[in-house]
């Protein structure tokens, strides 16, 4: 049995790690995945391969297979320059894993290293919340920061949507919390354990996927949108490339809104559940994602 050690820098939320460890524990494969966070005693020198999420990785002292996962693109100032720097500076791995086709195309690697695309999935706990009592109109899950434009959402609910309640799940910047904490229709949970997110988010009717139409956010998979579908929430999303392509692919009844939310109008009480097609939901599970990504075959060949 070969050991593949998974390491990361803790700068990003990476649910795919535990999902992959759990999935392959139940598969007849010639390797086991070891999450370094759960096994800090693990020694790189004893691993048969190392799976990492490189920012910059310019040295490879161990002569063992390396796996680079690009679960997102660079953000902040000059993101495309940062992507090019990773392309030029990073050591050449033996396998690359990309979030989706758009992300792989953005990096433009041309060194013929084998690659697969393994998209995001949804934890099983999100699929068992349909009978939850509704206490909020809207829920937003994720980063609550000005960089994502969430101050526009909060201002809109403060001034134009006073009759509708908004629940926000996730870590919130102090200045935003202090500005809006006293609004009667706005509720912050703060950061809560991931295991609690499904039951809390399911208390809403609408899932708000608010994403600025700007690179690189507009070409990356929205995990929270997938989770909203699993919860049978009515999805309301801003218009941007990934969301529009996903909606068109599965013919989904999304409501698209402008970034200023000027066209966000609730005309009548909706049905409690959006009742998404069961086959679509199956495609969102981690088991389905791993099974159809080619990851098992790629890892087996590598070790």
GUVO-785384 format. One line per 10 residues: number of its first residue (from 1); their letters; for each residue x, y, z of C-alpha. Coordinates in steps of 0.5 Angstrom, whole numbers, plus 500, padded with zeros to 3 digits. Layout:
REM GUVO-785384
NUM> A> X/Y/Z | ...
REM end
This chain:
REM GUVO-785384
1> XXXXXXXXXX> 500/500/500 | 503/507/498 | 502/513/502 | 500/520/499 | 501/525/504 | 497/531/503 | 500/538/505 | 497/545/504 | 498/552/507 | 492/553/511
11> XXXXXXXXXX> 490/560/507 | 484/557/503 | 478/552/505 | 479/546/502 | 474/541/504 | 476/536/498 | 482/534/502 | 477/530/507 | 472/528/502 | 478/525/498
21> XXXXXXXXXX> 481/521/504 | 474/519/506 | 472/516/499 | 479/512/498 | 478/509/505 | 473/505/502 | 476/504/495 | 480/498/493 | 486/502/491 | 494/501/492
31> XXXXXXXXXX> 495/507/496 | 492/511/502 | 491/519/503 | 494/522/509 | 492/529/511 | 498/532/514 | 493/536/519 | 490/530/522 | 497/526/522 | 502/531/524
41> XXXXXXXXXX> 507/526/525 | 507/524/518 | 514/524/515 | 515/527/508 | 521/523/507 | 517/516/508 | 511/518/503 | 511/515/496 | 508/522/493 | 506/529/496
51> XXXXXXXXXX> 500/532/494 | 500/540/495 | 497/546/493 | 502/551/491 | 503/558/491 | 510/558/489 | 514/551/490 | 521/552/487 | 525/546/490 | 523/539/490
61> XXXXXXXXXX> 529/536/494 | 525/529/495 | 525/525/489 | 518/522/489 | 512/524/485 | 509/530/486 | 502/532/485 | 500/540/484 | 493/542/485 | 490/548/483
71> XXXXXXXXXX> 483/549/486 | 483/556/484 | 487/562/481 | 491/567/484 | 487/573/487 | 489/580/489 | 493/585/485 | 495/583/479 | 492/576/479 | 494/574/472
81> XXXXXXXXXX> 502/576/473 | 502/571/479 | 499/566/475 | 504/566/470 | 509/567/475 | 507/560/478 | 507/557/471 | 515/559/470 | 517/558/477 | 514/552/480
91> XXXXXXXXXX> 517/545/480 | 515/541/475 | 510/536/478 | 508/529/476 | 500/530/476 | 496/537/476 | 489/537/478 | 485/543/476 | 478/545/479 | 475/546/472
101> XXXXXXXXXX> 476/547/465 | 476/554/465 | 482/554/471 | 486/549/467 | 486/554/461 | 487/560/465 | 494/557/467 | 496/555/460 | 501/550/462 | 504/547/456
111> XXXXXXXXXX> 509/542/459 | 505/536/457 | 505/534/465 | 498/529/466 | 492/533/468 | 485/532/470 | 480/536/472 | 476/535/479 | 471/540/481 | 468/541/487
121> XXXXXXXXXX> 463/537/491 | 458/537/496 | 458/534/503 | 452/528/504 | 449/532/510 | 447/538/505 | 442/533/502 | 438/531/508 | 435/538/511 | 429/539/506
131> XXXXXXXXXX> 424/538/512 | 428/544/516 | 423/550/519 | 424/556/515 | 426/562/519 | 429/567/514 | 428/569/507 | 435/569/504 | 442/566/506 | 449/568/504
141> XXXXXXXXXX> 454/563/506 | 462/565/505 | 467/570/505 | 463/577/508 | 468/582/506 | 468/588/502 | 473/585/497 | 467/580/495 | 462/586/494 | 458/584/500
151> XXXXXXXXXX> 457/591/503 | 453/592/497 | 448/587/499 | 448/589/506 | 446/596/504 | 441/594/499 | 438/590/505 | 438/595/510 | 435/600/505 | 431/597/500
161> XXXXXXXXXX> 429/590/503 | 427/591/510 | 421/587/510 | 426/581/508 | 431/577/513 | 438/576/511 | 442/571/514 | 450/571/513 | 454/565/515 | 461/566/515
171> XXXXXXXXXX> 467/570/518 | 465/577/517 | 470/583/517 | 469/587/523 | 467/594/520 | 462/591/516 | 459/587/523 | 459/594/526 | 456/597/521 | 450/592/520
181> XXXXXXXXXX> 449/588/526 | 444/593/529 | 439/592/523 | 433/588/525 | 433/584/518 | 440/582/518 | 443/576/522 | 451/574/522 | 452/567/525 | 460/569/525
191> XXXXXXXXXX> 464/563/523 | 461/556/525 | 463/549/525 | 462/546/518 | 458/541/520 | 453/546/523 | 452/550/516 | 447/545/513 | 442/545/518 | 443/553/519
201> XXXXXXXXXX> 443/555/512 | 437/550/511 | 433/555/515 | 432/560/509 | 428/560/503 | 433/563/498 | 440/562/497 | 444/568/495 | 450/567/491 | 453/574/490
211> XXXXXXXXXX> 459/574/486 | 462/580/482 | 463/579/475 | 471/580/475 | 477/575/474 | 478/570/477 | 472/569/481 | 467/569/475 | 470/563/472 | 471/559/479
221> XXXXXXXXXX> 466/554/481 | 461/557/487 | 461/551/492 | 456/555/496 | 451/555/490 | 452/547/489 | 450/547/497 | 444/551/496 | 442/546/490 | 443/540/495
231> XXXXXXXXXX> 439/544/500 | 433/545/495 | 434/553/496 | 431/557/491 | 438/560/488 | 439/567/486 | 445/569/483 | 449/575/480 | 450/574/473 | 457/572/471
241> XXXXXXXXXX> 461/567/466 | 461/560/471 | 454/561/474 | 451/562/467 | 454/556/464 | 452/552/470 | 445/554/469 | 445/553/462 | 448/546/462 | 443/543/467
251> XXXXXXXXXX> 437/548/465 | 436/550/472 | 431/555/475 | 436/560/477 | 434/568/478 | 439/572/476 | 440/579/478 | 445/585/477 | 451/586/482 | 447/593/485
261> XXXXXXXXXX> 441/588/486 | 436/593/483 | 432/588/480 | 432/583/486 | 424/583/487 | 420/578/491 | 413/578/487 | 410/572/491 | 411/567/497 | 415/561/493
271> XXXXXXXXXX> 414/554/495 | 418/552/501 | 423/547/497 | 426/548/490 | 425/541/488 | 431/540/484 | 432/534/480 | 435/528/483 | 439/526/478 | 443/533/478
281> XXXXXXXXXX> 443/532/486 | 447/526/485 | 452/529/480 | 454/534/486 | 456/529/491 | 463/528/492 | 463/520/491 | 460/522/484 | 465/527/483 | 471/523/485
291> XXXXXXXXXX> 468/517/481 | 468/521/474 | 474/525/475 | 479/520/473 | 483/521/480 | 483/514/482 | 486/512/475 | 491/518/475 | 493/516/483 | 494/509/482
301> XXX> 498/510/476 | 503/515/479 | 505/511/485
REM end
